[in-house]
Amino acid sequence: MTPLVTAAVLLAAVTHASWNAIAHKITDKLVGFTLIAGGGVLIGLILMPFGEVPASGAWPYLLASGVVHIVYFALLMKSFRLGDFGQAYPIARGTAPLVVALLAAVFAHEVPDGWVAAGIAVSCAGLTGVALWGLRGHRPNWKAIGAALATGLSIAAYTVLDGLGVRASGSPLGYIAWLMVIEGVVIPLYAVRRWRGDTLTVLRPFARLGLLGAALSVAAYALVLWAQTKAELAPIAALRESSIIVGAAIGAVLFKERFGAGRIAAAALLVVGIGLMLHAG
């Protein structure tokens, strides 16, 4: 985890939380995700000529990741419909890092050393604190929590698939371009089938906001994919989920959801965990 890799993943965390906030802000979740996924397809098509076609060894991971991403989008839409942004987002993102650490150890043979393992553990404690703080004082919405947890498992799955895939691709830019197209076509096609001739009328009021979300989404994941070619998967996953802190702040400012002392303490733990991972690097 060099300073450059760390900076790239932290920037990805900010852009990721921002596009998720945009998706949550658009009341009709199908509208929001149609614009974000469809915009991702357009950006992927634009990027394709500038990157090489991924090598043959990357395609099984690429296709499997595309399927998992579609499931992820569906679960995320459901999470945002059922729960508050400040609750659904932290639970979904906070679930992933420890699962990624386990999967990376099994499938990528990446067993973190002492400092990295300590950093991951401390960071996950901070992430869990942020997630649990979102539940404080509320009657648990178990459907929303279940959807958010399932979203987190899908995040862990595609993180490992893409980490292995981008390393085998020979071209991170080509990989992200093809991934955006493969994962992004299903939701817009479903929306067009549902709305038919009214599609443009439904989408037009939110087009600028949704396409901004698409650009942020592609930028966020492109940074993560590049980082995965430079460092191990588990610490990147833990560091990327610092987006939870950004998401909690966005929830407090834009959606008038509570932040509170507990989240500040959890954010401090996250910073300590990042410091431990940097020490290892």
N, C-alpha and C positions, 0 to 999 in steps of 0.2 A: 504494500500500500504506500506508494510514493506520494509526495505532496501533489504532483500533477494528477495522478489517478484519484486521489482524495478530493481535489477541487472539482474534477469532472463529475464525480458521483454526487457531491453535495449540490452542484448546479443542477444535476438531473433531479435531485430530490425536490428542489424549489419548483422547477418547471412541471414536475409530475403532480405535486400538490395543487398547482395552479390550474392545470387542465382538468383535474378531478373537481375542483371547485366550480369551474365553468360548467362541467357536466351536471353538477348538482343544482346550479343556479337556474338552468333551463328547466322549467317546470315539467314539460313533457319529456320524459327520459328517452323515449324513442327518437324524438326530434334531435335531442342533444347528441346521442350516440350515433345517429345516422350521419350528422354533419361531421362529427369527429372521426368516425371510421371512414366515411367517404372522402373526407379531406386527406386522411392518411393514405388512401389509395392513390389520389391525385399526386401527392408528394412523392410516393413511392415510384410512380410512373415517371415523374420528372427526374428522379435520382438514378433510375436504372442505367441510362447511357453513361453515367459517370463512374459506375462501379462494375466490376467483373461479375459474371454469372457465378453464383456459389459453386464450389467444387462438388462433385458427385457425393462425396462422403457427408456433406452437410444437409442434403435434401431430406433424409428421414427425420432429422431433428427439426428442420424447417417446416415440413408438412405437419408433423405432430404438434409443434408449437402453434401453428396456425389454428388447429382444431382447439387446443387448450385456450388460446386467446379468445376464440369465439365464445366458449363456455364462460371464460372470465368476464367478458363484456356483459353477457346475460345475467350473471350473478351480481355484478357490480350495479347494473341497472336496478335489479331487485332490491339490493341493499339500500340504495339511495331512495327508492320509493318507500321503503318500510321504516327507515331510521333517519336520525339526524346525521348531517355530514360529520360533525365532531365525534359521533359515536361510531358510525359505520366505517369511516375511512381509517381511523386508528386500529380498529379490530382487524380489518381486512389486511392492512399492511403489517401490523405487528405479529400476525400469525406466521408470516412467511420465513423470517431469517433462521430460526432454529430448524425448521423443516428443510430449508435449503442446505444448512450445515450437515444434516444427516444424509440427504440425498447426494450431496457433493462428495461426502466421504465414501459412499457406496459406489457411485457411478463414475466419479472423476478421480477417485483415489486421493482426494485432498483432505487430509486430516490436519486441522489447524494446530500450530504449536502453542505453547503455554500462553504467551502474550496475546496472540490473536484469539485463542479460545476465551481468555479472560475478557478481552474487549468485546467479543460477541455476546458473552453472557451478561456483562454489565449493560451493554447497549440494549439487549432484549429486555432486561429488567426495566430500563427507562421507557422503552416502547410499550411494555405491558402496563406500566404505571399511567401513561397517557391514555391508553385504551380504557383501562378500568375507571379512570377519573371521568370519562365520558358517560359512565353508567351511574355515577354517584348521585343519589337523591332522586333517581327515577325508578319507576317500576320497570324491570327488564322487559324489553320487547324481544321475546325469544325467537320469533321468526326473523326479525332483523339481525339479531346476533348470529343465528344459524347461517343466514345468507352471507354475512360478513366473514364468518369463519370459513365457509366453503370457498369464498372468494380468495381468502388467504392461501388455502391449499392449492388453488389453481395458479396463484402467483408463484408459489414455490415450484410447481411443476414446470411452468414455462421458463422460469429463471434458469433452472438446471438444463433444460432442453436447449435453450438459446445460448447458454454459456458453452456447451459442448458443440453446438452447431456453428456458432460464429468462429470458433477456433478451427473447425474443420473446413470452413468456407473459403479461406484464402483472401476474402474481401469483406471486411465489416460493413462497408458502404453498400456493396451488392446484397449482402444478407439482409440489412435493415430495409432496403428498397423492396426486395421480394417478399419479405415478411409483412410489410405494410399492405401490400396488394392482396396477399393470400388471406390475411386475417380480417381485412377491412371490407371485403365485398359482400359478405353475407347479410349484415344488418341493413345496408342501403337497399339491397335487393328485396329483402323482406318488407322494408318500408314502402318501396315503390309498389310492390304487389298489394299492400294494404291500402295505400292512399290513391294509387292509380293516377288519374289525371289531376288530382289535387296536390300532388307531391310538392311541386315548386311553391305553391301557395302556402302550404303548411310550413315549409322550411325557410322561406324568405325572411320572415321577421327575425330569425335567430342566426342567419347565415354568417354574418361577420363574427359574432361571438363563437359560434361553433367551429368555424375555420381557424380562428385563433387557437382554440382548444386543440385542433388537429395538429397545428404547427408545433405547439408546446409538447404534445404527446410524442410526436416523432423525434423532436430534439431530445426529450428526456430519455427515451429508450435507446437512441443512437449513442448517446454518451455512456449509458450503462453497458451496451454491447462492446463498445471500444474498450471500456475499463475491464471487461471480462477477458479480453485478450491479453491484458497486462498483469492481472492479479487473480488470486483465488476467488471462487464464487461466494463462499460464505461471508467473508468480511465485507465484500461489495454489497451483498444483500442486506447485511445489518446496517451498513453506512447509508445505503439508499433509502432505507426506511426512516431516516431522519426527516423525511418528508412528512411524517406524522406530526412532528412539532410544527412545521409550516402549516399543515392542514388544520391543526388545532387553533393556531393563530388566525388563520383565514376564517374558520368557523366562528371564532369570537368576534372578529371585526365585521365580517360581511353578513353573517347569519345570526349574530347576537347570541351565540352559544357561549357558555361559560368556559373560561380558561383556568384560572385559579392557581393557588399556591402548589397544589399537588402536581399539576402539569409542569410548573416551573422546576420543581424538584426532580421530576422525571426527565425533563430536558437536561438538567445538570448531570444526571447519571449517563445519559446518552453521550454528552460531551466527554465525560471521563472514559467511556468505552471507546470512543473515536481516538482519544489520546493513547490508549493502550495499543490499539491496532496500528497507529502511526509509529509508536515506539518499536513495535515488531518490524515495521518496514524499514 
